[in-house]
């Protein structure tokens, strides 16, 4: 009986995570990696809870996660948002930043707890940025790129000493996205939402 209870409880945790991730339009493959559920069960969950329930705003994403690191650094806004996500990943113990600002993976492999922490980090990111530029899958890819693949790293701003996400193969001018936005009138005019985001980050 006890075994049955434990199994039921474990399955319920898997389902809860799958639903949470489907709401963020995570890809089937990402959901499978975190929950351990088969593609077929994930598809049925989506059909039962979203497609047939009138929740048609949620899309089921398939295929591979997006991979280009340029997405995280192509504008100061994106770069700042990627930096927020990395800070939230570190706060959620999904990765570890050592004394030399090197970023390390701190979770051996994705599991249900990892998935919930990833969702929590992403949900906090959505609260902090009024105009989020990075989807859940981009957040998932960011975690991999900075913790496992070394395609991104944390640079230090020479103006304010803050750390920010930078492309390992880009020429770094040494200025963080927040300083670029504050110091560049063109950037201010380009999107006032960036400044709103900046204020939100500081609050
Ligand atoms: Zn700075």
Boltz pocket constraint, residues with backbone or C-beta under 6 A from the ligand:
constraints:
  - pocket:
      binder: B
      contacts: [[A, 157], [A, 158], [A, 159], [A, 160], [A, 161], [A, 162], [A, 175], [A, 176], [A, 177], [A, 178], [A, 179], [A, 180]]
      max_distance: 6.0
